[in-house]
Amino acid sequence: MHELGIAEELLRAILPQAERHGAKKVTRVTLRVGVLRAVVGENLSFLFGHVARGTIAEGAVLAIEADPVAVCCPACGLRTEADAIVLDCPGCGAGGIGLSGGDDLQIVDFDIDE
């Protein structure tokens, strides 16, 4: 369950920043997660709530934004997004498509009460 490690690292990243800005409470954390990371959002939210207990982030909402895979087909020129790895162009069926993105794991922002 790699979501536990992600939740712990997330907390380690935001707490020092929040405290440096004089936060009394972290109320919301927005995280961008690539679909290729195979993160189960409900598990991550639950585990974040668990590891945040007893900290200024206890009770914070974890908002997860999906980072899709960008698909580019050199044969037909199709540019689209997918929520998983695709091997053939969804438009023309050609192989050799280009894939990018979908592997982000980034803190977008977080809200605090001072």
C-alpha positions in Angstrom: 0.0 0.0 0.0 2.2 2.8 -1.3 -0.5 5.4 -0.4 0.7 5.3 3.2 4.2 6.4 2.2 2.8 9.1 0.0 0.6 10.4 2.9 3.6 10.5 5.2 5.7 12.3 2.7 2.9 14.8 2.0 2.6 15.6 5.6 6.4 16.0 6.0 6.4 18.4 3.1 3.5 20.7 4.1 3.9 20.9 7.9 7.2 22.9 7.9 5.9 25.3 5.3 2.6 25.8 7.1 4.4 26.4 10.4 6.9 28.8 8.8 3.9 30.9 7.6 2.4 30.9 11.1 -0.4 28.5 10.4 -2.6 27.4 13.3 -4.4 24.9 11.0 -4.0 23.4 7.6 -7.5 23.2 6.1 -7.0 21.8 2.6 -4.3 20.2 0.6 -4.5 19.9 -3.2 -2.4 17.2 -4.8 -1.9 16.3 -8.5 -1.5 12.6 -9.0 -0.7 11.0 -12.3 -3.0 8.2 -13.4 0.0 6.0 -14.0 0.9 6.1 -10.3 -1.9 3.7 -9.5 -2.9 5.7 -6.4 -6.3 4.9 -5.0 -7.7 8.3 -4.0 -9.9 7.0 -1.2 -7.1 5.1 0.4 -4.8 8.1 0.2 -7.4 10.4 1.7 -8.1 8.0 4.5 -4.4 7.4 5.3 -3.6 11.1 5.1 -6.3 11.7 7.7 -4.7 9.0 9.8 -1.1 10.3 9.7 -2.3 13.9 10.2 -3.8 13.1 13.6 -2.3 15.2 16.3 -0.8 17.8 13.9 -2.1 21.1 12.6 -3.2 19.2 9.5 -5.7 17.1 11.4 -9.1 17.3 9.7 -7.7 18.9 6.5 -9.4 18.0 3.2 -7.2 16.2 0.7 -8.3 17.2 -2.8 -6.8 15.0 -5.5 -6.5 16.2 -9.2 -5.8 13.5 -11.8 -2.9 14.0 -14.2 -3.9 12.2 -17.4 -1.6 10.6 -20.0 -1.2 12.7 -23.2 -1.5 10.7 -26.4 -0.1 11.9 -29.7 -0.4 9.8 -32.9 2.2 10.6 -35.6 0.1 8.7 -38.2 -3.2 10.7 -38.0 -2.2 13.6 -35.8 -4.7 12.8 -33.0 -3.9 14.5 -29.7 -6.0 13.4 -26.8 -5.8 12.3 -23.1 -6.2 8.8 -21.6 -6.6 7.5 -18.1 -4.2 4.6 -18.7 -1.4 3.5 -21.0 -2.6 2.9 -24.5 -0.5 1.0 -27.1 -2.5 1.9 -30.3 -4.0 5.2 -31.4 -7.6 5.4 -30.2 -8.5 7.2 -33.4 -6.8 5.3 -36.3 -5.4 2.2 -34.5 -1.8 2.8 -35.6 1.0 1.7 -33.3 4.0 3.8 -32.3 2.0 6.6 -30.6 3.7 9.0 -28.3 2.8 9.1 -24.6 3.7 11.7 -22.1 2.6 12.8 -18.6 0.4 10.8 -16.3 3.2 10.3 -13.7 2.9 13.5 -11.7 2.9 13.5 -7.9 2.9 17.2 -7.0 1.5 19.3 -4.2 -0.4 22.0 -6.0 -1.2 24.1 -3.0 -2.6 24.1 0.6 -4.8 26.4 2.6 -4.1 27.5 6.2 -5.8 29.4 9.0 -3.5 31.8 10.7 
